[in-house]
Amino acid sequence: MLSEKPGSIPDALAVDLEKIVEYAPHSIVSREIVKNKSGTLTVFAFDAGQGLSEHTAPFDAVVQVLDGEAEVIIDKKKLNVKKGETVIMPANVPHAVNAMERFKMQLVMIKG
């Protein structure tokens, strides 16, 4: 039997992650899709001008841009990333995200 946990997407169903979250004015919207001992998968929608201030995480993370364009800063190195591009943010390295325009991203945190 297929299961659907709160906040997740149903097992064995093809979905368009870009449509999982909607933009909201002056906000960042997120939806955690998967959370288990190995890591998390979260989809974010950033309105233009929004961002995540510099911080570190104890695990490697993979960002894939689903829509729009953003500036990702990793250890003071600025990267402009757009739809279809992926960036790896290494564990324990300072990083930040700034929305150059409205954009959506998938964030996979790898704990294992």
C-alpha positions as CSV (number, residue, x, y, z in Angstrom):
1,M,0.0,0.0,0.0
2,L,1.2,3.5,-0.9
3,S,1.4,6.0,1.9
4,E,1.1,9.8,2.2
5,K,2.6,11.4,5.3
6,P,1.6,14.9,6.2
7,G,3.5,17.5,4.1
8,S,4.9,14.8,1.8
9,I,3.9,13.8,-1.6
10,P,2.4,10.4,-2.2
11,D,4.8,7.5,-2.9
12,A,5.1,6.3,-6.5
13,L,3.6,9.4,-8.0
14,A,5.3,11.7,-10.5
15,V,5.0,15.4,-9.4
16,D,6.3,18.7,-10.6
17,L,8.2,20.1,-7.6
18,E,8.0,23.6,-9.0
19,K,4.3,23.4,-8.3
20,I,4.5,22.1,-4.8
21,V,4.8,25.7,-3.3
22,E,3.4,29.0,-4.5
23,Y,5.0,32.4,-4.3
24,A,3.8,34.9,-1.6
25,P,4.5,38.6,-1.6
26,H,7.5,39.6,0.5
27,S,7.9,36.1,1.8
28,I,9.7,32.8,1.7
29,V,7.4,29.8,1.5
30,S,8.7,26.2,2.2
31,R,7.3,22.7,2.2
32,E,9.2,19.8,3.7
33,I,8.6,16.8,1.4
34,V,10.8,14.2,3.0
35,K,12.4,14.0,6.5
36,N,14.1,10.9,7.8
37,K,17.4,9.8,9.4
38,S,19.3,10.2,6.1
39,G,18.2,13.8,5.4
40,T,15.5,16.1,4.2
41,L,14.0,17.3,0.9
42,T,12.4,20.8,1.1
43,V,11.0,23.0,-1.7
44,F,11.2,26.8,-1.3
45,A,9.6,29.7,-3.1
46,F,11.3,33.1,-2.5
47,D,9.8,36.4,-3.5
48,A,12.2,38.9,-5.2
49,G,14.5,40.4,-2.6
50,Q,14.1,37.7,0.0
51,G,16.9,35.5,1.2
52,L,18.5,33.4,3.8
53,S,21.3,35.1,5.7
54,E,24.7,33.6,6.0
55,H,24.8,30.5,8.1
56,T,26.4,27.0,8.3
57,A,24.9,23.6,8.4
58,P,26.4,20.4,9.8
59,F,25.6,18.4,6.6
60,D,26.2,18.7,2.9
61,A,23.3,20.3,1.0
62,V,22.3,20.3,-2.7
63,V,20.3,23.2,-4.1
64,Q,18.6,22.8,-7.5
65,V,16.9,25.9,-8.9
66,L,13.4,25.0,-10.1
67,D,12.3,28.5,-11.3
68,G,13.9,31.9,-11.6
69,E,17.4,33.0,-10.6
70,A,19.2,33.4,-7.3
71,E,22.6,34.4,-5.9
72,V,24.1,31.6,-3.8
73,I,27.1,32.7,-1.7
74,I,29.4,29.9,-0.5
75,D,32.4,30.8,1.6
76,K,32.2,34.4,0.2
77,K,32.1,33.1,-3.4
78,K,29.1,34.5,-5.3
79,L,27.3,32.2,-7.8
80,N,24.3,33.3,-10.0
81,V,22.2,30.2,-10.5
82,K,19.1,29.8,-12.6
83,K,16.5,27.2,-13.4
84,G,17.9,23.8,-14.1
85,E,21.2,24.5,-12.3
86,T,22.5,22.7,-9.2
87,V,24.9,23.8,-6.5
88,I,26.5,21.8,-3.7
89,M,26.9,23.6,-0.4
90,P,29.5,21.7,1.7
91,A,29.0,21.0,5.4
92,N,30.2,23.5,7.9
93,V,31.0,26.2,5.2
94,P,29.2,29.5,5.5
95,H,26.5,30.1,2.8
96,A,23.6,32.4,2.0
97,V,20.9,32.6,-0.6
98,N,19.5,35.8,-2.2
99,A,16.5,36.0,-4.6
100,M,17.6,38.1,-7.6
101,E,14.0,37.7,-8.8
102,R,11.3,35.3,-7.7
103,F,12.7,31.8,-7.6
104,K,12.0,28.3,-6.4
105,M,14.5,25.8,-5.2
106,Q,14.7,22.2,-4.0
107,L,17.1,21.7,-1.0
108,V,18.3,18.3,-0.2
109,M,20.1,17.9,3.1
110,I,22.3,14.8,3.3
111,K,22.9,13.6,6.8
112,G,24.3,10.2,6.0
